[in-house]
């Protein structure tokens, strides 16, 4: 049996209408040759009337021509199909150490927990800029997955960053017009990460120093010592937690200044630019080198790497002592700033910027 029957050509074969011999309905169908491509776009015209079928087919043909002329995607997928590919890309990037597996998992969780729920069933080609900005209001109305704490602006901002990356992937695949991608500032502000005042930081360092060696086990004493030196280095260099995680023993060099203002030259591997991480050398106070030497004393023997910040077993730290820092800030009543925003390890960088007038902190 012929699949295409009763075929009629129009516009020198640019499109045809026909019936199908493999279906029970008597509807007409249309097939349009996509200009400039060796591909076709088909559509059931949902009518058995020839005159009506010709009109509908011609409108369909003109619509395809208009989309090609204005670079509007013709073929589409649902957001759920595109997010699936995005998640697979995240795993591949993690496998070659382009990003950490933790980062990949966070991005995938944004997709599976919220973005697919919000827009997964929609066609990517139907995306409008308001879909991006309306996500904020929708997200704040959703019941939290854990606990009763409302979602923070910082979390929504992170999810929107993932949303943007998915849209860029759709544009790269020709599924969404690049001109439709959201531009301008994020619709929510980044979470505030306020610095410690001089008095607050003095309270924090005294607390960390006074409890060194007072733990109930070797493991606790080890972490207390490591945390003290970690906080000191963070504030004196202005590093981001991710940069500190990549820091190695070989990145430190003593000297670099006159004796009375001796410095410790610290090579920091920072954010990516054009696919490669940027390296910068930061002159820090000489005391940083003393903290570096103290950390070396905490290292177990025989490690097969030279990452500076490690865990008790000698492995590269994954979370940069985040749980310990949260507990210390809680114990010292410094978890919240005067404005009410919650602090994290990133506040050490802002403390550095305040104390040093922003030197080296804008990288």
C-alpha positions in Angstrom: 0.0 0.0 0.0 1.3 3.5 -0.9 1.6 5.7 2.1 1.2 8.9 0.1 -1.8 9.0 -2.2 -3.8 11.7 -4.1 -0.6 13.9 -4.1 -0.9 17.5 -5.3 2.2 19.9 -5.7 2.3 23.6 -5.3 4.8 26.4 -5.7 7.0 24.3 -8.0 7.1 21.5 -5.5 7.9 23.6 -2.5 5.0 21.9 -0.7 2.6 19.1 -1.4 -0.7 18.0 0.0 -1.7 14.4 0.1 -3.7 11.7 1.8 -2.2 8.8 3.6 -3.0 5.2 2.7 -1.8 3.8 6.0 -4.4 5.5 8.2 -8.2 5.1 8.5 -9.0 8.9 8.4 -9.7 10.8 5.1 -7.7 13.9 6.2 -5.4 15.8 4.0 -1.7 16.2 5.0 0.9 18.7 4.1 4.6 18.3 3.6 6.8 21.4 3.2 10.5 21.4 2.0 12.4 23.6 4.4 14.3 26.2 2.4 18.0 25.8 2.4 17.9 22.4 4.2 17.5 18.8 3.1 14.6 18.4 5.6 10.8 18.5 5.6 8.1 19.7 7.9 4.8 17.8 7.9 1.4 18.5 9.3 -2.0 16.9 9.4 -4.5 19.5 8.1 -7.4 18.0 10.0 -9.9 18.3 7.1 -11.1 16.1 4.3 -12.3 19.1 2.2 -9.8 19.8 -0.6 -10.4 23.6 -0.8 -10.0 24.0 2.9 -6.9 21.8 2.9 -5.2 24.0 0.1 -5.8 27.2 2.2 -4.5 25.6 5.4 -1.5 24.1 3.6 -0.6 27.4 2.0 -0.7 29.2 5.4 1.6 26.5 6.8 4.0 26.9 3.9 4.2 30.7 4.4 4.7 30.2 8.1 7.7 27.9 7.5 9.2 30.4 5.0 8.7 33.3 7.5 10.4 31.3 10.3 13.4 30.5 8.1 13.7 34.1 6.9 13.6 35.4 10.5 15.8 32.6 12.0 13.0 31.3 14.2 13.4 27.6 15.0 11.1 25.3 13.1 11.8 22.0 14.9 11.3 21.9 18.6 11.6 19.8 21.7 10.1 20.0 25.1 12.2 21.6 27.9 12.2 18.2 29.6 14.0 16.7 26.6 16.6 19.6 26.6 17.1 19.4 30.3 17.9 15.7 30.0 20.7 16.5 27.6 21.9 19.3 29.8 22.1 16.9 32.8 24.1 14.4 30.7 26.5 17.2 29.7 27.0 18.1 33.4 28.1 14.5 34.1 30.5 14.5 31.2 32.0 17.7 32.3 32.5 16.3 35.8 34.1 13.2 34.4 36.9 15.2 32.8 37.2 17.5 35.9 35.9 20.5 34.0 33.6 21.0 37.0 33.3 19.1 40.3 30.7 16.3 40.6 29.2 18.3 43.4 28.5 21.2 41.0 27.1 18.8 38.5 24.8 17.3 41.1 23.6 20.8 42.2 22.7 21.8 38.7 20.9 18.5 38.0 19.0 18.9 41.3 17.8 22.4 40.1 16.5 20.7 36.9 14.8 17.7 38.5 13.4 19.4 41.6 12.1 22.6 40.1 12.8 23.6 36.5 11.2 20.6 34.9 8.2 21.0 37.3 7.9 24.7 36.2 8.4 24.4 32.4 9.3 20.9 31.5 6.2 20.2 29.3 6.4 23.3 27.3 8.0 23.4 23.8 11.4 25.2 23.9 10.5 27.1 20.8 7.5 28.7 22.6 9.8 30.2 25.3 9.2 33.9 26.1 11.3 36.1 28.3 8.5 36.5 30.8 8.7 32.7 31.5 12.2 33.4 32.9 11.2 36.3 35.1 7.9 34.7 36.3 9.9 31.8 37.7 10.7 33.8 40.8 7.1 34.3 41.8 6.2 30.7 41.0 9.2 29.3 42.9 8.4 31.3 46.1 4.9 29.8 46.1 6.3 26.2 46.1 6.4 24.1 49.3 10.0 23.5 50.4 11.3 20.0 49.8 12.8 19.9 53.3 11.7 21.8 56.4 9.6 24.9 56.5 12.1 27.6 55.7 11.2 29.7 52.7 13.4 29.6 49.7 16.1 32.3 49.7 16.8 34.7 46.9 20.3 33.2 46.6 18.9 29.8 45.9 16.5 31.1 43.3 19.3 33.1 41.7 21.4 29.9 41.5 18.4 28.0 39.9 18.0 30.8 37.4 21.6 30.5 36.4 20.9 26.9 35.6 17.8 27.9 33.7 19.8 30.3 31.6 22.4 27.6 30.8 19.6 25.4 29.5 18.3 28.1 27.3 21.7 28.7 25.9 21.9 25.0 25.1 18.5 25.3 23.4 19.8 28.2 21.3 22.9 26.3 20.4 20.8 23.4 19.1 18.6 25.8 17.1 15.6 25.2 19.2 15.1 28.7 20.5 15.9 32.1 18.9 19.0 33.6 20.6 17.1 37.0 20.6 14.5 35.4 22.9 17.1 34.7 25.6 16.7 36.8 28.8 19.0 39.8 29.1 19.9 42.2 31.8 20.1 41.7 35.5 18.8 38.7 37.4 15.3 39.3 38.8 16.5 38.5 42.3 19.6 39.8 44.1 22.5 37.7 45.2 22.4 36.7 48.8 24.1 39.3 51.0 27.5 38.1 52.4 28.4 40.7 54.9 31.9 41.1 56.3 32.8 40.7 59.9 33.5 43.9 61.8 36.9 44.1 63.5 35.4 43.3 66.9 33.5 40.3 65.5 36.5 38.9 63.7 38.5 39.3 66.9 35.8 37.3 68.7 35.9 34.6 66.1 39.7 34.2 66.0 40.0 34.1 69.8 37.3 31.4 69.9 39.1 29.3 67.3 42.5 29.8 68.9 41.4 29.2 72.5 39.8 25.8 71.8 42.8 24.4 69.9 44.0 21.2 71.6 40.9 21.1 73.9 39.0 18.5 71.9 38.0 15.1 73.2 39.8 13.3 70.4 42.8 13.6 68.0 40.3 14.0 65.2 38.6 17.0 66.8 41.9 18.6 67.7 43.1 18.2 64.1 40.0 19.9 62.7 40.1 22.7 65.2 43.7 23.4 64.3 43.0 23.2 60.5 40.0 25.5 60.8 41.9 28.2 62.7 44.6 28.3 60.0 42.1 28.1 57.2 40.1 31.1 58.4 43.3 33.1 58.9 44.5 32.4 55.3 41.1 33.1 53.8 40.9 36.6 55.4 44.5 37.5 54.6 44.2 36.5 50.9 40.6 37.1 50.0 40.2 33.8 48.3 36.9 32.3 47.4 36.2 28.9 49.0 36.4 27.2 45.6 39.8 28.8 45.0 41.0 27.6 48.4 40.0 24.1 47.6 42.3 24.1 44.5 45.2 25.6 46.5 48.4 23.4 46.6 51.5 23.5 48.7 53.5 24.5 45.6 51.4 27.7 45.3 53.1 29.3 48.3 56.3 31.1 48.2 58.0 32.9 51.1 59.3 36.4 50.5 58.5 39.0 47.9 59.0 42.2 49.9 61.3 44.1 52.2 61.9 42.5 55.6 59.8 44.9 57.5 56.8 44.2 55.2 57.6 40.7 54.2 55.0 38.9 52.1 53.9 35.5 51.1 53.2 35.1 47.4 50.2 32.9 46.9 49.2 31.6 43.4 45.5 31.4 43.2 43.6 29.5 40.5 40.4 31.4 40.0 37.4 31.6 37.7 37.3 30.3 34.2 37.8 32.7 31.2 37.6 31.4 27.7 37.5 27.8 29.0 40.7 28.1 31.2 41.0 28.9 34.8 42.8 32.2 35.5 45.9 32.2 37.8 46.9 35.2 39.8 49.6 35.8 42.3 48.5 37.5 45.5 51.0 39.1 47.9 49.8 38.4 51.4 51.1 39.2 54.9 54.1 37.2 56.0 51.9 35.5 58.7 50.1 33.6 55.9 53.3 31.7 55.3 53.4 30.7 59.0 49.8 29.4 58.8 50.9 27.5 55.6 53.8 25.9 57.5 51.4 24.9 60.4 49.1 23.2 57.9 52.0 21.3 56.5 52.6 19.9 60.0 49.0 18.6 60.0 49.5 16.5 56.8 49.8 12.8 57.1 52.9 11.3 55.5 52.8 9.6 52.1 50.0 11.5 50.5 50.0 11.3 46.7 48.9 14.9 46.1 49.8 18.3 47.4 46.5 20.0 48.0 46.8 22.3 51.0 43.3 22.0 52.5 42.6 18.3 53.3 40.3 16.3 55.6 41.4 14.2 58.5 42.1 11.2 56.2 44.4 13.3 53.9 41.9 13.6 51.0 41.3 17.0 49.3 38.6 18.7 51.2 35.2 18.7 49.4 33.2 21.1 51.4 35.9 23.3 52.8 34.9 22.7 56.4 31.5 24.3 55.8 29.7 22.4 58.5 32.4 23.3 61.1 32.2 26.9 60.1 28.4 27.0 60.4 28.7 25.5 63.9 31.5 27.9 65.0 29.5 30.9 63.7 26.5 29.6 65.7 28.6 29.1 68.9 30.0 32.6 68.6 26.6 34.1 67.8 28.0 35.5 64.5 25.9 33.5 62.2 23.7 36.5 61.4 25.1 40.0 60.7 23.6 43.2 62.1 21.3 43.5 59.0 20.0 39.9 59.6 21.6 38.2 56.7 23.2 34.8 57.3 26.9 34.5 57.0 29.0 31.8 55.3 32.7 31.2 54.5 32.3 33.7 51.7 32.2 36.4 54.3 35.9 35.9 55.0 36.5 37.3 51.5 34.3 40.3 52.1 36.2 40.9 55.4 39.4 40.9 53.5 38.0 43.4 51.0 36.9 45.7 53.8 40.2 45.5 55.7 42.4 45.9 52.6 40.3 48.4 50.8 39.4 45.9 48.0 43.0 45.1 47.0 43.0 41.8 45.0 39.4 41.2 45.9 37.9 42.1 42.5 39.3 39.2 40.6 
